[in-house]
């Protein structure tokens, strides 16, 4: 993600966490927008569904 950001691509926030013996890579949702009164879903086209 850092490399993509460094070359100018828009990328979501991402972090590494460890819970017990498990390493986690957590990525911020790209299909939600936080508004003052609610969280709105951002429309996404998904061409992988049949």
Secondary structure as the mmCIF struct_conf table of DSSP 4:
data_model
#
loop_
_struct_conf.conf_type_id
_struct_conf.id
_struct_conf.beg_label_comp_id
_struct_conf.beg_label_asym_id
_struct_conf.beg_label_seq_id
_struct_conf.end_label_comp_id
_struct_conf.end_label_asym_id
_struct_conf.end_label_seq_id
HELX_RH_AL_P HELX_RH_AL_P1 UNK A 2 UNK A 6
TURN_TY1_P TURN_TY1_P1 UNK A 7 UNK A 8
STRN STRN1 UNK A 14 UNK A 19
TURN_TY1_P TURN_TY1_P2 UNK A 20 UNK A 21
STRN STRN2 UNK A 22 UNK A 27
BEND BEND1 UNK A 30 UNK A 31
STRN STRN3 UNK A 32 UNK A 34
BEND BEND2 UNK A 36 UNK A 37
STRN STRN4 UNK A 39 UNK A 41
HELX_LH_PP_P HELX_LH_PP_P1 UNK A 42 UNK A 43
TURN_TY1_P TURN_TY1_P3 UNK A 47 UNK A 48
#
